[in-house]
């Protein structure tokens, strides 16, 4: 397994988690067209592509999408570091045709095989939270939708992530300032000559609304028995599981399956992540404002708290992710250089 991280020092780093001494990095740069200068930049958000060799990143200052690839060196057989990290400079492209300002979040659709489908979210002052679908292979926008308006405080919208279900079908913002989650459909269609469906559009209106009853902190998805399930986490520590396998086009409402309430002293949820593995059980990692990491299992339509790890970081946790196998959870501190791994199997 490889772990990619983007630092404020303008470096993209990739580390091998098995051979811990094997790592690589590259400098991030961008062009200042006004002064014709090459300046040090940094990546805001990063995501792996389906081939597990390419990293997609958003450049903070220039509003561009960039692509970095791991490849074997020519002298890999004799080199201490057989891989190198390079930017695919010809694939970098500007997003200002569709995006006003910086991109706050991006995800890659791992189910889309026709081209590299990248979905971004930006906070447009005029229109709200705009999600744009990009063909990352040729650097072109292929669709867009407004995922809600700019309600609430500036901080609540500027750092709001974008969440995509594992089957690539449902899209939403991960939090905000409301007690509702608007779910949008990523529509795909069959095209002659293509084996798999091809991206068509993001539904212009939400196809489902998950009403939590409390202010939502974050959302994640996982797949249970080939069905998309949404986990809605509220700021007060309430965790809800929603079944999205309904006839939403016939206005059938999603079904709230179960819920779990964290203890009062652990209540302020900040982030959530769901395991991407499929099986009889699904794991959910929830982070609270005091730095605690809570691991829950969803099975037989019930949520159970497995254990809690207290004070994972000195400051607040800025992000949480499962590894592909679901055996390890990674947490990143808000104001630190540390990324910690936690064995949860």
SERO-4910 file (N, C-alpha, C, O; in steps of 0.05 Angstrom, whole numbers):
BEGIN
 pado doro    nc1    nc2    nc3   cac1   cac2   cac3    cc1    cc2    cc3    oc1    oc2    oc3
  Unk    A     17    -24      0      0      0      0     17     25      0     39     25     12
  Unk    A      8     46    -13     21     72    -15      4     93     -2    -21     93     -5
  Unk    A     17    111     13      3    133     25     13    159     13     37    165     13
  Unk    A     -6    175      3      1    201     -9     -7    223      9    -29    222     21
  Unk    A     10    244     12      3    267     29     14    292     15     35    292      3
  Unk    A     -1    314     18      7    340      6     13    359     29     -5    364     46
  Unk    A     37    370     30     45    388     52     43    417     44     43    424     20
  Unk    A     43    434     64     42    463     60     69    473     50     72    496     42
  Unk    A     90    456     50    116    464     40    119    461     10    140    464     -2
  Unk    A     96    454     -4     97    452    -33    107    425    -42    116    422    -65
  Unk    A    105    404    -25    115    378    -33     91    358    -33     74    358    -15
  Unk    A     91    341    -53     73    318    -54     91    293    -47    110    288    -61
  Unk    A     83    279    -26     99    256    -17     83    231    -19     59    230    -14
  Unk    A     97    209    -27     84    183    -29    103    164    -14    127    162    -19
  Unk    A     91    148      5    106    130     22     95    102     20     71     97     20
  Unk    A    114     83     17    106     55     18    102     46     46    120     49     63
  Unk    A     78     35     53     71     29     80     82      1     89     81     -5    112
  Unk    A     92    -14     70    105    -40     76    135    -36     79    146    -43     99
  Unk    A    147    -25     58    176    -18     59    178     11     67    179     28     49
  Unk    A    178     17     92    175     44    102    197     63     94    194     87     94
  Unk    A    220     51     86    242     68     77    239     77     48    253     94     39
  Unk    A    219     65     34    215     71      6    194     94      4    171     90      9
  Unk    A    204    117     -4    186    140     -6    197    158    -29    220    156    -37
  Unk    A    179    176    -38    187    195    -59    171    220    -56    150    221    -43
  Unk    A    181    242    -69    167    267    -67    172    283    -92    191    277   -107
  Unk    A    156    304    -97    160    322   -119    151    349   -111    133    352    -95
  Unk    A    164    370   -123    156    398   -117    132    406   -134    130    398   -157
  Unk    A    115    422   -122     91    432   -135     97    461   -144    105    477   -128
  Unk    A     93    467   -169     98    493   -180     75    502   -197     60    486   -208
  Unk    A     72    529   -200     52    539   -218     62    565   -230     80    578   -220
  Unk    A     50    573   -252     58    596   -267     42    621   -260     17    619   -259
  Unk    A     55    643   -254     42    668   -250     42    683   -276     62    694   -284
  Unk    A     19    683   -290     18    694   -317     22    724   -317     32    735   -337
  Unk    A     15    738   -295     18    767   -295     47    775   -295     55    794   -309
  Unk    A     64    761   -279     92    768   -277    110    749   -293    135    752   -293
  Unk    A     98    729   -305    113    709   -320    134    695   -303    157    692   -310
  Unk    A    125    686   -279    143    673   -260    133    645   -254    109    639   -256
  Unk    A    152    628   -246    145    601   -237    148    601   -206    170    606   -196
  Unk    A    125    597   -192    125    600   -163    119    572   -150    108    554   -163
  Unk    A    128    570   -125    122    546   -110     92    546   -103     81    566    -93
  Unk    A     80    524   -107     51    521   -100     47    498    -81     66    486    -72
  Unk    A     22    493    -74     16    470    -58    -11    459    -65    -28    474    -76
  Unk    A    -15    434    -60    -40    421    -67    -60    424    -44    -53    421    -21
  Unk    A    -85    429    -51   -106    431    -31   -118    404    -25   -119    396     -1
  Unk    A   -127    389    -45   -139    363    -42   -127    344    -61   -119    351    -84
  Unk    A   -124    319    -53   -113    298    -71   -130    273    -70   -145    268    -50
  Unk    A   -129    257    -91   -144    232    -93   -129    213   -112   -118    222   -132
  Unk    A   -130    188   -106   -118    167   -123   -137    162   -146   -161    163   -143
  Unk    A   -125    155   -169   -141    147   -193   -146    117   -191   -132    103   -175
  Unk    A   -164    106   -207   -170     77   -205   -146     59   -211   -145     36   -201
  Unk    A   -126     68   -226   -103     51   -231    -83     49   -208    -64     34   -209
  Unk    A    -88     65   -187    -71     65   -163    -43     73   -168    -25     68   -152
  Unk    A    -38     86   -190    -11     96   -197    -11    126   -202     10    138   -202
  Unk    A    -34    138   -205    -37    166   -211    -51    181   -189    -71    171   -178
  Unk    A    -41    204   -182    -54    221   -161    -65    246   -174    -50    260   -189
  Unk    A    -89    252   -168   -102    277   -177   -101    297   -155   -107    291   -132
  Unk    A    -92    322   -161    -90    343   -141   -101    369   -150   -100    376   -174
  Unk    A   -112    385   -131   -121    412   -137   -100    432   -128    -92    431   -105
  Unk    A    -92    450   -145    -73    471   -138    -87    494   -125   -106    505   -137
  Unk    A    -77    502   -102    -91    522    -86    -91    550    -99   -112    563   -101
  Unk    A    -68    558   -110    -66    586   -119    -75    589   -148    -85    611   -155
  Unk    A    -72    569   -165    -77    573   -193   -104    562   -203   -111    567   -226
  Unk    A   -118    548   -185   -144    537   -194   -141    516   -216   -158    515   -234
  Unk    A   -120    500   -215   -116    479   -235   -118    452   -223   -116    448   -199
  Unk    A   -123    432   -241   -122    404   -233    -96    393   -245    -90    396   -269
  Unk    A    -81    379   -228    -55    368   -237    -55    338   -231    -70    328   -214
  Unk    A    -38    324   -246    -37    294   -245     -8    286   -242     10    295   -256
  Unk    A     -3    268   -222     23    258   -216     23    228   -217      4    215   -209
  Unk    A     44    217   -228     45    188   -232     70    175   -221     92    186   -223
  Unk    A     66    152   -208     89    136   -199     97    118   -222     81    104   -234
  Unk    A    123    117   -228    133     99   -248    160     87   -240    174     99   -224
  Unk    A    166     64   -251    191     52   -245    214     66   -260    211     73   -283
  Unk    A    236     69   -246    259     81   -259    272     61   -279    267     36   -277
  Unk    A    287     71   -298    301     54   -317    321     36   -303    325     13   -311
  Unk    A    333     46   -281    352     30   -266    340     18   -241    353     16   -220
  Unk    A    314     11   -243    299      1   -219    312    -23   -206    311    -26   -182
  Unk    A    325    -40   -222    336    -65   -212    359    -60   -193    364    -76   -175
  Unk    A    374    -38   -197    397    -32   -181    393     -8   -163    410     -3   -146
  Unk    A    371      6   -166    367     31   -150    355     25   -123    339      6   -120
  Unk    A    364     40   -103    352     37    -76    323     45    -76    307     34    -61
  Unk    A    316     66    -92    289     75    -95    280     69   -124    285     86   -141
  Unk    A    267     46   -129    261     38   -156    239     55   -170    236     54   -194
  Unk    A    224     71   -154    202     86   -165    210    116   -165    227    125   -149
  Unk    A    196    131   -182    199    160   -182    171    172   -185    153    160   -197
  Unk    A    168    196   -176    142    210   -177    145    234   -196    161    252   -191
  Unk    A    130    234   -217    132    256   -237    104    268   -242     84    254   -239
  Unk    A    104    293   -250     79    305   -258     74    301   -288     92    304   -304
  Unk    A     50    293   -294     42    291   -322     34    319   -332     10    326   -333
  Unk    A     54    335   -337     50    364   -341     31    371   -364     17    391   -363
  Unk    A     30    354   -385     12    359   -407    -17    355   -400    -35    363   -415
  Unk    A    -22    342   -378    -50    337   -369    -60    357   -349    -83    357   -342
  Unk    A    -42    375   -340    -52    396   -321    -70    415   -337    -64    423   -359
  Unk    A    -92    423   -325   -110    441   -338   -124    460   -319   -127    454   -295
  Unk    A   -132    484   -329   -145    504   -313   -175    497   -310   -187    485   -327
  Unk    A   -186    506   -287   -215    500   -282   -231    526   -281   -255    525   -275
  Unk    A   -219    549   -288   -233    574   -285   -256    578   -304   -272    597   -301
  Unk    A   -258    561   -325   -281    562   -343   -307    555   -328   -329    563   -337
  Unk    A   -305    538   -307   -329    529   -293   -328    536   -263   -349    536   -250
  Unk    A   -304    542   -252   -301    545   -224   -291    574   -218   -272    583   -230
  Unk    A   -305    587   -200   -296    613   -190   -282    610   -163   -294    603   -143
  Unk    A   -255    614   -163   -240    611   -138   -229    583   -136   -229    568   -156
  Unk    A   -220    576   -112   -207    551   -107   -227    528   -106   -250    531    -99
  Unk    A   -217    504   -112   -232    480   -109   -228    470    -80   -206    467    -71
  Unk    A   -251    465    -66   -249    457    -38   -248    427    -34   -238    418    -13
  Unk    A   -256    412    -54   -257    383    -50   -257    369    -78   -267    381    -97
  Unk    A   -246    345    -79   -248    329   -104   -249    300    -97   -237    291    -77
  Unk    A   -263    284   -114   -264    255   -112   -261    244   -140   -267    257   -159
  Unk    A   -253    219   -141   -251    205   -166   -271    182   -166   -273    167   -146
  Unk    A   -285    178   -188   -304    156   -191   -289    131   -199   -281    129   -223
  Unk    A   -285    112   -181   -270     88   -187   -286     68   -204   -274     50   -215
  Unk    A   -312     73   -207   -328     54   -223   -329     62   -253   -338     47   -270
  Unk    A   -320     86   -259   -322     96   -287   -296     89   -302   -275     98   -295
  Unk    A   -299     72   -322   -276     62   -337   -271     75   -364   -250     70   -376
  Unk    A   -290     91   -373   -287    102   -400   -267    125   -401   -252    127   -421
  Unk    A   -265    141   -380   -245    161   -377   -243    167   -347   -260    159   -332
  Unk    A   -222    182   -340   -218    189   -312   -238    210   -304   -235    233   -311
  Unk    A   -258    202   -288   -280    220   -280   -273    232   -253   -273    218   -233
  Unk    A   -268    259   -253   -262    273   -228   -284    292   -222   -294    307   -239
  Unk    A   -294    291   -197   -316    308   -188   -305    328   -167   -292    319   -147
  Unk    A   -310    353   -171   -299    374   -153   -322    390   -141   -345    390   -151
  Unk    A   -316    403   -118   -335    421   -105   -321    447    -99   -299    447    -88
  Unk    A   -334    469   -106   -323    495   -100   -345    513    -90   -369    509    -96
  Unk    A   -338    533    -74   -357    552    -62   -358    577    -79   -342    595    -75
  Unk    A   -377    578    -97   -380    601   -115   -397    622   -101   -420    616    -93
  Unk    A   -387    647    -97   -402    667    -83   -429    674    -95   -448    681    -81
  Unk    A   -431    670   -122   -455    678   -136   -476    655   -136   -500    660   -135
  Unk    A   -466    630   -139   -485    608   -144   -487    588   -121   -506    573   -120
  Unk    A   -468    587   -104   -468    568    -82   -447    546    -85   -426    551    -96
  Unk    A   -453    522    -75   -434    500    -76   -436    486   -103   -455    470   -107
  Unk    A   -418    491   -120   -419    481   -148   -402    456   -150   -378    457   -144
  Unk    A   -414    434   -159   -399    410   -166   -396    408   -196   -415    410   -211
  Unk    A   -371    403   -204   -365    400   -233   -353    373   -238   -335    364   -223
  Unk    A   -362    360   -259   -351    334   -268   -331    340   -291   -337    354   -310
  Unk    A   -307    328   -288   -286    333   -307   -277    307   -320   -275    287   -307
  Unk    A   -271    308   -346   -257    287   -359   -228    292   -355   -216    309   -369
  Unk    A   -216    278   -336   -188    283   -329   -168    274   -350   -145    281   -348
  Unk    A   -178    259   -370   -160    250   -391   -153    272   -411   -131    274   -420
  Unk    A   -174    288   -417   -170    309   -437   -172    337   -424   -168    357   -438
  Unk    A   -179    339   -398   -181    365   -385   -205    381   -393   -202    405   -401
  Unk    A   -228    370   -392   -252    383   -401   -275    378   -382   -279    356   -372
  Unk    A   -291    399   -377   -315    396   -360   -337    382   -376   -342    388   -399
  Unk    A   -349    362   -363   -370    346   -377   -397    349   -363   -417    337   -372
  Unk    A   -399    364   -342   -424    368   -328   -420    384   -302   -398    386   -292
  Unk    A   -442    395   -292   -441    410   -267   -469    411   -254   -489    407   -268
  Unk    A   -469    417   -228   -494    420   -214   -488    436   -189   -466    437   -179
  Unk    A   -509    450   -178   -506    465   -154   -517    448   -131   -540    441   -130
  Unk    A   -499    441   -112   -506    424    -89   -513    442    -65   -500    440    -45
  Unk    A   -533    458    -68   -542    474    -45   -530    502    -47   -510    507    -61
  Unk    A   -542    520    -32   -534    548    -32   -515    553     -9   -510    536      8
  Unk    A   -503    577     -8   -484    585     13   -499    595     38   -500    619     43
  Unk    A   -510    576     53   -522    583     78   -503    577    101   -486    560     98
  Unk    A   -506    591    123   -488    586    145   -463    603    144   -461    621    128
  Unk    A   -444    596    162   -420    612    164   -401    606    141   -404    585    127
  Unk    A   -381    623    137   -362    619    115   -346    594    120   -340    579    101
  Unk    A   -339    589    145   -322    566    151   -336    540    146   -324    520    138
  Unk    A   -362    540    150   -377    515    147   -379    507    118   -382    483    112
  Unk    A   -378    526     99   -381    519     71   -354    517     58   -351    501     38
  Unk    A   -333    531     67   -308    532     53   -293    505     56   -277    499     38
  Unk    A   -297    491     77   -283    466     81   -300    441     77   -292    419     84
  Unk    A   -324    445     67   -343    423     64   -333    403     43   -328    411     20
  Unk    A   -331    377     49   -321    358     29   -344    349     11   -367    357     14
  Unk    A   -337    334     -9   -356    322    -28   -355    292    -24   -333    280    -22
  Unk    A   -378    279    -24   -379    250    -18   -392    236    -42   -413    244    -52
  Unk    A   -380    214    -51   -390    198    -73   -393    169    -63   -375    158    -51
  Unk    A   -416    157    -69   -420    129    -61   -402    110    -76   -394    116    -98
  Unk    A   -394     87    -64   -375     69    -77   -384     59   -104   -367     53   -121
  Unk    A   -410     58   -110   -419     50   -136   -420     73   -156   -428     69   -179
  Unk    A   -411     97   -147   -410    120   -165   -437    131   -172   -439    146   -192
  Unk    A   -458    125   -157   -485    133   -165   -495    157   -150   -510    173   -162
  Unk    A   -487    161   -125   -499    183   -109   -477    202   -100   -455    194    -93
  Unk    A   -484    228    -99   -465    249    -93   -478    268    -73   -502    274    -75
  Unk    A   -462    279    -54   -473    299    -36   -450    314    -23   -427    307    -26
  Unk    A   -457    336    -10   -437    350      7   -435    336     34   -455    325     44
  Unk    A   -411    336     45   -407    323     71   -410    342     93   -390    350    106
  Unk    A   -434    350    100   -438    369    122   -449    396    112   -462    397     91
  Unk    A   -444    417    127   -455    443    120   -467    456    145   -454    456    166
  Unk    A   -490    468    142   -502    482    165   -532    475    167   -547    490    179
  Unk    A   -540    452    156   -568    445    156   -572    418    169   -552    404    175
  Unk    A   -597    412    175   -603    385    186   -612    366    164   -621    344    169
  Unk    A   -608    374    139   -615    358    116   -591    353     98   -573    369     96
  Unk    A   -591    329     86   -571    322     66   -585    318     39   -602    300     37
  Unk    A   -579    334     19   -590    331     -7   -572    312    -23   -548    316    -26
  Unk    A   -584    291    -33   -570    270    -48   -576    274    -78   -599    275    -86
  Unk    A   -554    276    -94   -557    279   -123   -548    253   -137   -532    238   -126
  Unk    A   -559    249   -160   -552    225   -176   -531    231   -197   -534    251   -211
  Unk    A   -511    215   -199   -491    216   -220   -502    198   -242   -498    174   -241
  Unk    A   -515    210   -262   -528    194   -283   -509    185   -304   -492    200   -313
  Unk    A   -512    160   -312   -495    148   -333   -513    135   -354   -536    128   -348
  Unk    A   -503    133   -378   -519    122   -400   -502    102   -417   -478    104   -418
  Unk    A   -516     84   -430   -503     65   -448   -498     79   -475   -515     93   -486
  Unk    A   -474     75   -485   -466     87   -511   -457     64   -529   -443     46   -520
  Unk    A   -465     65   -554   -458     44   -573   -427     42   -575   -413     62   -578
  Unk    A   -418     18   -573   -389     13   -575   -375     12   -548   -352      4   -546
  Unk    A   -388     21   -526   -377     21   -499   -389     -1   -483   -413     -5   -483
  Unk    A   -372    -16   -469   -382    -38   -453   -396    -28   -428   -418    -38   -421
  Unk    A   -385     -8   -414   -396      2   -389   -410     29   -394   -403     43   -413
  Unk    A   -429     35   -377   -443     61   -379   -423     85   -377   -403     83   -363
  Unk    A   -430    106   -391   -413    130   -392   -427    153   -378   -451    156   -379
  Unk    A   -411    170   -364   -422    193   -349   -440    209   -368   -432    215   -391
  Unk    A   -464    217   -358   -482    234   -373   -485    261   -361   -480    282   -374
  Unk    A   -492    262   -335   -495    288   -321   -499    283   -291   -504    261   -282
  Unk    A   -496    304   -275   -505    305   -247   -533    315   -246   -538    336   -258
  Unk    A   -551    301   -233   -579    310   -233   -580    339   -223   -568    346   -202
  Unk    A   -595    356   -237   -596    385   -229   -610    390   -203   -606    410   -190
  Unk    A   -627    371   -194   -640    373   -168   -634    348   -152   -629    326   -163
  Unk    A   -636    351   -126   -632    328   -108   -653    307   -113   -677    313   -116
  Unk    A   -645    281   -114   -664    260   -118   -675    249    -92   -695    235    -91
  Unk    A   -660    254    -70   -669    246    -43   -661    266    -23   -641    280    -27
  Unk    A   -675    268     -1   -668    285     22   -667    268     47   -687    256     54
  Unk    A   -644    269     60   -641    255     86   -645    275    108   -627    292    112
  Unk    A   -667    274    122   -672    293    143   -663    282    170   -676    264    181
  Unk    A   -641    292    180   -629    281    205   -643    292    230   -643    279    251
  Unk    A   -654    316    228   -666    329    252   -646    344    269   -654    358    288
  Unk    A   -620    341    264   -599    355    278   -579    365    257   -578    355    235
  Unk    A   -563    386    264   -543    397    245   -523    375    237   -512    362    254
  Unk    A   -520    372    211   -503    351    200   -473    359    200   -467    381    192
  Unk    A   -456    342    210   -427    347    210   -413    335    186   -396    348    174
  Unk    A   -420    310    179   -407    297    156   -423    273    148   -441    264    162
  Unk    A   -417    263    124   -432    241    112   -412    222     99   -391    231     89
  Unk    A   -417    196     99   -402    177     84   -421    156     73   -444    154     81
  Unk    A   -411    141     53   -427    119     41   -412     93     44   -387     93     46
  Unk    A   -426     71     43   -414     45     39   -435     27     25   -458     35     22
  Unk    A   -426      4     17   -444    -15      3   -451    -38     21   -433    -51     31
  Unk    A   -476    -43     24   -485    -66     41   -503    -84     24   -525    -76     16
  Unk    A   -494   -108     18   -509   -127      2   -517   -114    -25   -540   -116    -33
  Unk    A   -497   -102    -38   -501    -88    -64   -520    -65    -63   -531    -57    -84
  Unk    A   -524    -54    -40   -542    -31    -37   -527     -8    -25   -511    -11     -6
  Unk    A   -531     16    -37   -517     40    -26   -530     48      0   -555     51      3
  Unk    A   -513     53     20   -522     61     47   -508     87     54   -483     90     49
  Unk    A   -522    106     65   -511    132     73   -509    133    103   -528    125    117
  Unk    A   -487    142    114   -484    146    143   -483    176    147   -465    190    138
  Unk    A   -502    187    162   -504    215    168   -496    220    197   -509    209    215
  Unk    A   -475    236    201   -466    241    228   -473    270    236   -466    289    221
  Unk    A   -486    273    258   -494    300    267   -473    311    287   -459    295    300
  Unk    A   -473    337    290   -453    350    307   -457    341    336   -438    339    351
  Unk    A   -482    335    344   -487    328    372   -481    298    379   -487    289    401
  Unk    A   -468    284    360   -460    256    365   -479    235    356   -475    211    361
  Unk    A   -501    243    343   -520    224    332   -511    213    305   -504    229    287
  Unk    A   -511    187    302   -502    174    277   -526    158    266   -537    141    280
  Unk    A   -533    164    241   -557    151    229   -548    136    204   -530    145    189
  Unk    A   -561    113    199   -556     97    175   -581     98    158   -603     92    168
  Unk    A   -578    105    132   -600    107    114   -597     88     91   -576     86     79
  Unk    A   -619     73     84   -619     56     61   -629     72     37   -650     83     37
  Unk    A   -612     73     16   -618     88     -8   -630     71    -30   -635     81    -52
  Unk    A   -635     46    -24   -647     28    -44   -677     31    -45   -692     13    -36
  Unk    A   -686     53    -56   -714     60    -57   -721     70    -85   -702     76   -101
  Unk    A   -746     71    -92   -754     82   -118   -756    112   -116   -778    124   -116
  Unk    A   -733    125   -115   -732    154   -111   -743    169   -135   -753    191   -132
  Unk    A   -742    157   -158   -754    171   -182   -784    171   -181   -797    187   -195
  Unk    A   -795    153   -164   -824    153   -159   -831    167   -133   -852    163   -121
  Unk    A   -811    183   -123   -815    198    -98   -817    181    -73   -828    190    -53
  Unk    A   -806    157    -74   -805    141    -49   -782    152    -32   -760    155    -42
  Unk    A   -788    156     -7   -768    168     11   -748    147     20   -754    123     22
  Unk    A   -723    156     24   -703    137     35   -711    128     63   -726    142     77
  Unk    A   -700    105     71   -708     93     97   -686     95    117   -663     87    112
  Unk    A   -692    107    140   -673    107    162   -674     80    176   -694     72    187
  Unk    A   -651     66    175   -650     39    185   -645     37    215   -659     23    229
  Unk    A   -625     53    225   -619     52    253   -603     77    260   -596     93    242
  Unk    A   -598     81    286   -581    103    294   -567     96    320   -574     77    334
  Unk    A   -546    111    325   -530    107    350   -521    134    360   -514    152    345
  Unk    A   -523    138    387   -516    163    399   -490    160    415   -489    144    434
  Unk    A   -470    175    408   -445    175    424   -450    187    451   -468    203    454
  Unk    A   -434    179    471   -437    191    498   -434    222    497   -422    233    478
  Unk    A   -446    235    516   -447    264    516   -419    277    516   -416    297    503
  Unk    A   -399    265    530   -373    276    530   -357    271    505   -334    281    502
  Unk    A   -368    256    486   -355    250    461   -372    259    437   -369    249    415
  Unk    A   -389    279    442   -411    283    424   -405    299    398   -418    294    378
  Unk    A   -386    317    398   -383    335    376   -368    321    353   -343    321    353
  Unk    A   -383    311    334   -370    296    311   -360    317    291   -372    337    285
  Unk    A   -336    311    280   -324    328    260   -321    314    233   -325    327    212
  Unk    A   -313    288    233   -308    274    208   -318    245    211   -320    234    233
  Unk    A   -324    233    187   -331    204    187   -321    192    161   -319    206    141
  Unk    A   -314    166    162   -306    151    139   -317    123    141   -321    112    162
  Unk    A   -324    112    118   -334     85    117   -315     67    102   -301     76     83
  Unk    A   -313     42    110   -295     23     96   -306     18     68   -330     19     63
  Unk    A   -288     13     49   -295      9     21   -297    -21     14   -303    -28     -9
  Unk    A   -292    -38     34   -294    -67     28   -323    -76     29   -340    -62     41
  Unk    A   -329    -97     15   -356   -108     15   -356   -135     30   -338   -150     27
  Unk    A   -378   -139     45   -379   -164     60   -403   -164     79   -421   -147     76
  Unk    A   -402   -182     98   -425   -184    116   -427   -161    135   -448   -153    145
  Unk    A   -403   -148    142   -403   -126    160   -389   -102    147   -373   -105    129
  Unk    A   -395    -78    157   -383    -54    147   -373    -38    171   -386    -37    192
  Unk    A   -350    -25    169   -338    -10    190   -341     20    185   -341     29    162
  Unk    A   -345     35    206   -347     64    205   -328     76    225   -328     68    248
  Unk    A   -313     96    216   -294    110    234   -305    138    238   -309    153    219
  Unk    A   -309    146    263   -320    172    270   -300    187    287   -289    176    306
  Unk    A   -294    212    280   -276    228    296   -291    251    309   -309    263    297
  Unk    A   -285    256    335   -298    277    350   -278    300    356   -254    297    353
  Unk    A   -289    322    364   -273    347    367   -251    344    388   -231    359    387
  Unk    A   -254    326    407   -233    322    427   -210    304    418   -193    297    434
  Unk    A   -211    296    392   -189    280    381   -194    250    383   -176    234    376
  Unk    A   -217    241    393   -222    213    396   -230    200    370   -243    213    353
  Unk    A   -223    175    366   -230    160    343   -248    137    352   -240    121    369
  Unk    A   -272    135    340   -292    115    348   -296     96    324   -301    105    302
  Unk    A   -293     70    329   -297     50    309   -324     36    314   -328     25    336
  Unk    A   -341     36    294   -367     23    296   -370      2    274   -358      5    253
  Unk    A   -386    -19    279   -392    -39    259   -422    -38    254   -439    -36    272
  Unk    A   -429    -39    227   -457    -41    219   -462    -69    208   -449    -77    189
  Unk    A   -480    -83    221   -487   -110    212   -515   -116    222   -523   -108    243
  Unk    A   -530   -130    205   -558   -138    212   -575   -114    219   -590   -114    239
  Unk    A   -571    -92    204   -587    -68    208   -583    -56    235   -602    -44    247
  Unk    A   -559    -58    246   -553    -47    273   -525    -36    274   -506    -48    263
  Unk    A   -521    -14    288   -495     -2    293   -486     -9    321   -500     -6    341
  Unk    A   -460    -18    323   -449    -26    349   -422    -12    351   -406    -13    332
  Unk    A   -417      1    374   -391     13    379   -371     -9    387   -375    -22    408
  Unk    A   -349    -12    372   -329    -32    378   -310    -22    399   -306    -36    419
  Unk    A   -297      1    394   -279     13    414   -274     42    407   -281     51    386
  Unk    A   -261     55    426   -254     84    423   -224     87    429   -214     76    449
  Unk    A   -211    103    413   -183    111    417   -183    140    425   -190    157    409
  Unk    A   -174    147    449   -175    174    459   -150    190    450   -128    178    447
  Unk    A   -153    216    445   -131    235    440   -112    224    419    -88    221    424
  Unk    A   -122    220    395   -106    210    373    -85    231    364    -63    223    356
  Unk    A    -92    256    366    -74    278    359    -76    300    381    -96    302    395
  Unk    A    -55    316    383    -55    337    403    -76    358    397    -90    368    415
  Unk    A    -79    365    371   -100    383    363   -123    366    350   -123    342    351
  Unk    A   -141    380    338   -164    367    326   -154    350    302   -133    355    290
  Unk    A   -170    329    296   -164    313    272   -176    326    248   -199    334    248
  Unk    A   -160    328    227   -168    342    202   -180    323    182   -195    332    164
  Unk    A   -174    297    183   -184    279    163   -181    250    174   -164    245    191
  Unk    A   -198    232    163   -196    204    171   -203    187    146   -221    194    131
  Unk    A   -188    166    142   -192    148    119   -187    119    127   -170    114    144
  Unk    A   -201    101    113   -195     73    115   -175     65     93   -176     78     71
  Unk    A   -158     46     98   -142     34     77   -160     16     60   -182      9     69
  Unk    A   -152      9     35   -170     -7     18   -179    -33     30   -201    -42     25
  Unk    A   -162    -46     46   -169    -72     58   -188    -69     82   -201    -88     90
  Unk    A   -190    -44     93   -207    -39    116   -195    -47    142   -208    -45    163
  Unk    A   -170    -56    142   -157    -64    167   -144    -42    183   -139    -44    207
  Unk    A   -138    -19    169   -124      3    181   -139     29    176   -150     33    154
  Unk    A   -139     46    196   -151     73    193   -128     94    196   -111     91    213
  Unk    A   -128    114    179   -108    135    180   -121    161    189   -143    168    179
  Unk    A   -108    175    207   -117    201    216    -95    222    212    -72    216    214
  Unk    A   -104    246    205    -85    268    200    -92    291    220   -115    299    222
  Unk    A    -72    301    233    -76    324    252    -81    350    237    -71    354    215
  Unk    A    -96    367    250   -103    392    237    -79    411    234    -77    424    213
  Unk    A    -62    412    254    -39    430    252    -14    414    259      2    422    277
  Unk    A    -10    392    246     14    377    251     24    364    226     10    364    205
  Unk    A     48    353    227     60    339    204     55    309    205     65    294    189
  Unk    A     39    300    225     36    272    230     11    260    217    -10    272    217
  Unk    A     14    237    205     -8    220    196     -4    193    211     16    179    208
  Unk    A    -24    186    228    -22    162    244    -38    140    232    -59    144    220
  Unk    A    -28    115    235    -43     92    226    -52     76    250    -38     74    270
  Unk    A    -77     66    249    -89     51    272    -99     24    262   -116     23    244
  Unk    A    -89      3    274    -98    -24    267   -126    -28    279   -129    -26    304
  Unk    A   -146    -34    263   -173    -36    272   -186    -63    267   -209    -67    273
  Unk    A   -171    -82    255   -182   -108    249   -180   -126    274   -188   -150    273
***
